[in-house]
Structures are given as C-alpha cells and as structure tokens.
Amino acid sequence: MPYEVTFFTGDVDEAGTDSQVFIKVFGVKGSSSDIYVDKMSERFERGMVDLIKVRTQFWLDFSLLCTAV
C-alpha cells in the first residue's frame, strides 16, 4: 500500500537541495527503514510542493510522522 508524503520547500534565498533525501515512517508498532526519495529533476527546489508516493516493506499501524534526513 503506497503512502503519500508531501514535501514543502521554503521560498527563501538558497532554499532547495541537490542532496540525497531519505524519510523514515514511524508508527505505534515500529518504524520503517530509511526510504530513499529520488530527487528527479525538479523536486526539492525553492518554493516547490512535491507529492511523492512511497511504499514500505512491512505493515505498520501508522501515525504518520516523517522526517527528512
């Protein structure tokens, strides 16, 4: 089952990244491993909103809480 994660990138000077981005999903029964988010060409640029679908390898009762690393 895919989950949708929305990334909001700020609209200030130097906002955005070309770095690798990973998320980790936490739930009441544990957490996922690090999930790599492919930057592609236009993701994580200044002032952008990116909606990305991710999958995990196992079932969790998610209280979705994501952090970018």
GIPEHU-V740174 format. One record per residue. PHI is phi in whole degrees, 0 to 359 (NA if undefined). OMEGA is omega in whole degrees, -180 to 180 (999 if undefined). D_CENTER is the distance of its C-alpha to the mean C-alpha in Angstrom with 2 decimals. Layout:
phi: [PHI	PHI]
omega: [OMEGA	OMEGA]
d_center: [D_CENTER	D_CENTER]
This chain:
phi: [NA	281	247	259	239	252	253	250	258	301	245	240	308	70	291	104	209	250	285	289	239	232	235	226	256	249	220	292	251	138	218	280	285	298	248	285	251	295	294	53	271	245	282	64	266	310	74	265	239	242	258	231	265	232	238	245	276	214	272	226	273	281	253	301	215	247	228	273	251]
omega: [179	174	178	180	179	178	176	178	-177	-179	178	178	178	177	-179	-179	170	-179	173	-179	177	171	174	-178	-178	176	-177	-179	179	-179	177	168	177	180	179	177	-178	-177	-173	-172	-172	-177	173	176	-177	174	-176	170	-177	176	-174	176	178	176	174	-177	-177	-176	174	171	-170	157	-166	178	-176	176	175	-179	999]
d_center: [15.72	12.44	10.03	8.67	5.57	6.91	6.39	9.95	11.58	14.98	18.26	20.29	21.92	19.87	16.47	13.89	13.22	14.34	13.02	10.92	7.23	6.27	4.68	7.73	8.88	12.30	15.25	18.98	19.81	17.49	14.02	12.24	12.53	9.93	7.79	8.06	6.27	9.62	10.43	13.35	15.83	14.71	10.98	10.28	13.99	16.02	16.13	13.63	11.51	9.13	8.74	7.12	8.70	8.03	11.07	12.27	15.73	17.32	17.90	16.96	18.01	14.70	14.79	11.09	9.93	6.55	7.04	6.18	9.14]
